[in-house]
């Protein structure tokens, strides 16, 4: 379990190391290093997801570790309030970015349209905070007001 302290409130995420061991280990390595401190949610689409983990409020990126193997075949679904690894069009390209689904996004599941996006956790508390972040006014999916991830720590 990790606690995400944001400028909009606190979000508790239960990680699923049994079904997504590579993704959870990767995420916790970034958590333990303080990598997510003072990063932002840089992509917000209210009826889709909120994405963060890479950019500072000044829109600079932090250095990343090597990309990890995509675990989208783990049986976990991109349902509302699930947490998944973000990636490029390359299947095994996830590094530090993650997203919280704000809707049931079945099309992101393994085999629906492509390999899919690996779910590795679930928001268990602070769903109202996720919804508030999702409702932030945006321009080209970038929040008009900076939404800061102050820290993510193990509980």
C-alpha positions in Angstrom: 0.0 0.0 0.0 1.2 3.5 -0.9 -0.1 6.9 0.1 0.0 9.6 -2.6 -0.1 13.1 -1.2 -1.4 15.5 -3.9 -2.3 19.2 -4.0 -5.9 18.0 -4.1 -5.8 15.5 -1.2 -4.6 12.0 -0.4 -5.0 8.9 -2.5 -4.4 5.4 -1.1 -3.3 2.7 -3.6 -3.2 -1.0 -2.9 -0.5 -2.6 -5.1 -0.9 -6.1 -6.5 2.6 -7.6 -6.4 1.1 -11.1 -6.9 -0.3 -10.4 -10.3 2.1 -7.6 -11.4 5.4 -8.2 -9.7 7.6 -6.4 -12.2 5.4 -3.3 -12.4 5.0 -3.1 -8.6 8.8 -3.5 -8.0 9.5 -0.9 -10.6 6.9 1.6 -9.1 8.2 1.0 -5.6 11.8 1.6 -6.7 10.7 5.0 -7.9 8.7 5.6 -4.7 11.6 4.6 -2.4 13.9 6.9 -4.4 11.6 9.9 -3.9 11.3 10.1 -7.7 7.6 11.1 -7.7 8.1 13.9 -5.1 6.9 17.2 -6.7 5.9 15.7 -10.0 2.6 16.6 -11.6 -0.4 15.0 -13.3 0.4 16.2 -16.8 -2.3 14.5 -18.8 -5.9 14.7 -17.6 -8.9 13.4 -19.5 -11.9 13.4 -17.3 -13.8 10.5 -18.8 -10.6 8.4 -19.4 -7.7 8.8 -17.0 -5.2 11.0 -15.1 -1.5 10.4 -15.9 1.5 11.5 -13.9 4.9 10.5 -12.6 7.4 12.1 -15.0 7.2 15.9 -15.1 8.0 18.6 -12.6 5.8 21.6 -12.4 8.2 23.3 -14.8 7.5 20.6 -17.3 10.9 19.1 -17.2 11.3 15.3 -17.0 13.2 13.4 -14.4 15.7 10.7 -15.3 14.2 7.2 -15.6 15.3 3.7 -15.1 15.3 1.2 -18.0 11.9 0.2 -19.4 10.2 -2.8 -18.0 8.4 -5.8 -19.4 4.7 -5.2 -20.0 2.5 -7.4 -17.7 -0.8 -6.6 -19.3 -1.5 -10.3 -19.6 -1.9 -10.6 -15.8 -5.7 -10.7 -15.9 -6.1 -7.3 -14.1 -8.5 -5.0 -15.9 -8.3 -1.3 -16.6 -11.4 -0.6 -14.6 -12.3 2.7 -13.0 -9.8 3.6 -10.2 -7.3 0.9 -11.3 -3.7 2.1 -11.6 -1.7 1.1 -14.7 1.7 1.7 -16.2 1.8 4.3 -19.0 3.9 3.4 -22.1 4.6 4.5 -25.7 3.4 2.5 -28.7 6.3 0.1 -27.9 4.9 -2.7 -25.8 7.8 -3.0 -23.3 8.4 0.8 -22.9 7.0 1.7 -19.4 9.3 3.5 -17.1 8.1 6.0 -14.4 4.7 7.2 -15.8 1.5 5.7 -14.5 -2.2 6.5 -14.8 -5.3 6.1 -12.8 -8.4 5.1 -14.9 -11.3 7.4 -14.3 -13.7 5.1 -16.3 -13.9 1.4 -17.2 -11.4 1.4 -20.1 -11.8 -2.2 -21.5 -10.0 -1.2 -24.7 -6.8 -0.8 -22.7 -6.9 -4.5 -21.6 -4.6 -7.1 -23.1 -5.7 -8.3 -26.6 -8.7 -5.9 -27.1 -6.9 -3.6 -29.5 -3.2 -4.4 -28.9 -1.1 -5.8 -26.1 -2.6 -3.5 -23.5 -1.6 -1.6 -20.5 -0.5 -3.4 -17.3 -2.7 -2.7 -14.2 -0.7 -3.0 -11.0 -2.9 -1.4 -8.3 -6.2 -0.1 -7.2 -7.3 3.1 -5.5 -8.8 2.1 -2.2 -9.3 5.5 -0.6 -9.3 9.0 -2.0 -11.5 8.2 -5.1 -13.1 11.6 -4.6 -9.6 13.1 -4.9 -9.1 11.2 -8.2 -12.5 12.5 -9.4 -11.5 16.1 -8.4 -8.3 15.9 -10.3 -10.1 14.4 -13.3 -12.5 17.4 -13.3 -9.7 19.9 -13.4 -10.1 22.4 -16.3 -7.5 21.6 -19.0 -6.1 22.9 -22.3 -5.0 20.1 -24.6 -5.3 17.6 -21.7 -2.8 19.6 -19.6 -4.4 21.0 -16.4 -4.7 24.8 -16.4 -3.8 24.7 -12.7 -0.8 22.6 -11.7 -1.9 19.4 -9.9 1.1 18.3 -7.8 2.0 14.9 -6.5 3.8 16.1 -3.4 5.0 12.6 -2.5 4.2 8.9 -2.7 5.3 6.8 0.3 4.8 3.2 1.4 2.2 3.0 4.2 
